[in-house]
């Protein structure tokens, strides 16, 4: 009998250790020979295939693995090919009793891991696996999983119902083990977030540029100025986010996610000290992807020229999926050929931009990220999967 849950049904583990990641043959022996211990010195690790040391003394993986992830509230979501998991550090009973714990205050309780099966739509229809189309579908699925992971992490931070309420409510109240944020509220949040993104990064730039359209007098200048305005708004938005104190811990978990994935890609044992030594910047990060979206949009909108204002607005809305699909293909190629110098040069701005959206995590936060990844690895072996199964996990986020 299979131990895997049915579709849509999570398995939850609280305060229990997940099985370790599958070892890379010969890697631990090489570590012991080069450094005298698992996860030894930089000089020893630098001699291993697929690992390099940058000028800051941090480690970087030189290969891709079919895993992705996302930072959530007091935790990390990790996604494989057929499963995804959310590991969250729960607040203690004392913290729950306060009822007003701010986001910048760390949760101090146990790690809760929830694992979900995943069946991508890309596997069902061949036409959806065509270039650009597959990117749109994969990113749509990633958004759904991402918001679901945020919902799981937010619910984990809530206090359970009072015992008195459960007794008064009867069986229905007893079946509800924890308080949950209403699903309708989450759906409304998703729709609002997507609408704001389109307005902020596509409609406002074209609207502002249209104010000086007559002075520009050229379609080339128009789309260049619009692209500069769009990219400037995006960069300003990230700078403002990086200064929000309540988001600092989310950015730390973002760094923990990147370090953990890099450690796995390098083939080293998944331990907090090993993960700590990797860079918090990753070539497949969603931040880099969004910057690429801003740049790709310039070239996608260029052939449209200078039609009437309503056509400009309509093309900016309908063009979003095309831009996302093209950007997906480019970030996928960048991850595959990350060792090439010209690819590194193109990836450099996106990597530096991650300095705004990631922070250095502590060992406890790395332990949470490791728990999420190990929960996925316990249920699938990425190295045994076919290339057609890997579409959809190229963006780390």
Secondary structure as the mmCIF struct_conf table of DSSP 4:
data_model
#
loop_
_struct_conf.conf_type_id
_struct_conf.id
_struct_conf.beg_label_comp_id
_struct_conf.beg_label_asym_id
_struct_conf.beg_label_seq_id
_struct_conf.end_label_comp_id
_struct_conf.end_label_asym_id
_struct_conf.end_label_seq_id
BEND BEND1 UNK A 4 UNK A 4
HELX_LH_PP_P HELX_LH_PP_P1 UNK A 5 UNK A 6
TURN_TY1_P TURN_TY1_P1 UNK A 7 UNK A 8
STRN STRN1 UNK A 11 UNK A 14
BEND BEND2 UNK A 15 UNK A 15
HELX_LH_PP_P HELX_LH_PP_P2 UNK A 17 UNK A 24
TURN_TY1_P TURN_TY1_P2 UNK A 25 UNK A 26
HELX_RH_AL_P HELX_RH_AL_P1 UNK A 27 UNK A 35
BEND BEND3 UNK A 36 UNK A 37
TURN_TY1_P TURN_TY1_P3 UNK A 38 UNK A 39
HELX_RH_AL_P HELX_RH_AL_P2 UNK A 42 UNK A 46
TURN_TY1_P TURN_TY1_P4 UNK A 47 UNK A 47
BEND BEND4 UNK A 48 UNK A 48
TURN_TY1_P TURN_TY1_P5 UNK A 49 UNK A 50
STRN STRN2 UNK A 51 UNK A 53
TURN_TY1_P TURN_TY1_P6 UNK A 55 UNK A 56
BEND BEND5 UNK A 57 UNK A 57
STRN STRN3 UNK A 59 UNK A 61
BEND BEND6 UNK A 63 UNK A 63
BEND BEND7 UNK A 66 UNK A 66
STRN STRN4 UNK A 68 UNK A 72
TURN_TY1_P TURN_TY1_P7 UNK A 73 UNK A 74
STRN STRN5 UNK A 75 UNK A 79
BEND BEND8 UNK A 81 UNK A 82
STRN STRN6 UNK A 83 UNK A 89
HELX_LH_PP_P HELX_LH_PP_P3 UNK A 90 UNK A 92
HELX_RH_AL_P HELX_RH_AL_P3 UNK A 93 UNK A 98
BEND BEND9 UNK A 99 UNK A 99
TURN_TY1_P TURN_TY1_P8 UNK A 103 UNK A 104
BEND BEND10 UNK A 105 UNK A 105
HELX_LH_PP_P HELX_LH_PP_P4 UNK A 106 UNK A 107
BEND BEND11 UNK A 109 UNK A 109
STRN STRN7 UNK A 111 UNK A 117
HELX_RH_3T_P HELX_RH_3T_P1 UNK A 121 UNK A 123
TURN_TY1_P TURN_TY1_P9 UNK A 124 UNK A 124
HELX_RH_3T_P HELX_RH_3T_P2 UNK A 126 UNK A 129
BEND BEND12 UNK A 130 UNK A 130
TURN_TY1_P TURN_TY1_P10 UNK A 131 UNK A 132
HELX_RH_AL_P HELX_RH_AL_P4 UNK A 133 UNK A 156
TURN_TY1_P TURN_TY1_P11 UNK A 157 UNK A 157
BEND BEND13 UNK A 158 UNK A 158
HELX_LH_PP_P HELX_LH_PP_P5 UNK A 159 UNK A 162
HELX_RH_AL_P HELX_RH_AL_P5 UNK A 163 UNK A 169
TURN_TY1_P TURN_TY1_P12 UNK A 170 UNK A 170
HELX_RH_AL_P HELX_RH_AL_P6 UNK A 171 UNK A 175
BEND BEND14 UNK A 178 UNK A 178
HELX_RH_AL_P HELX_RH_AL_P7 UNK A 183 UNK A 198
HELX_RH_PI_P HELX_RH_PI_P1 UNK A 199 UNK A 203
HELX_RH_AL_P HELX_RH_AL_P8 UNK A 204 UNK A 210
TURN_TY1_P TURN_TY1_P13 UNK A 211 UNK A 212
HELX_RH_AL_P HELX_RH_AL_P9 UNK A 213 UNK A 216
HELX_RH_AL_P HELX_RH_AL_P10 UNK A 219 UNK A 242
TURN_TY1_P TURN_TY1_P14 UNK A 243 UNK A 243
HELX_RH_3T_P HELX_RH_3T_P3 UNK A 245 UNK A 247
HELX_RH_AL_P HELX_RH_AL_P11 UNK A 248 UNK A 266
TURN_TY1_P TURN_TY1_P15 UNK A 267 UNK A 267
HELX_RH_AL_P HELX_RH_AL_P12 UNK A 272 UNK A 276
TURN_TY1_P TURN_TY1_P16 UNK A 277 UNK A 277
STRN STRN8 UNK A 278 UNK A 278
BEND BEND15 UNK A 280 UNK A 280
TURN_TY1_P TURN_TY1_P17 UNK A 283 UNK A 284
HELX_RH_AL_P HELX_RH_AL_P13 UNK A 286 UNK A 302
TURN_TY1_P TURN_TY1_P18 UNK A 303 UNK A 304
BEND BEND16 UNK A 306 UNK A 306
HELX_RH_AL_P HELX_RH_AL_P14 UNK A 309 UNK A 336
TURN_TY1_P TURN_TY1_P19 UNK A 337 UNK A 339
BEND BEND17 UNK A 340 UNK A 340
HELX_RH_AL_P HELX_RH_AL_P15 UNK A 341 UNK A 357
HELX_RH_AL_P HELX_RH_AL_P16 UNK A 363 UNK A 377
TURN_TY1_P TURN_TY1_P20 UNK A 378 UNK A 379
HELX_RH_3T_P HELX_RH_3T_P4 UNK A 382 UNK A 384
BEND BEND18 UNK A 385 UNK A 385
HELX_RH_3T_P HELX_RH_3T_P5 UNK A 387 UNK A 389
TURN_TY1_P TURN_TY1_P21 UNK A 391 UNK A 392
#
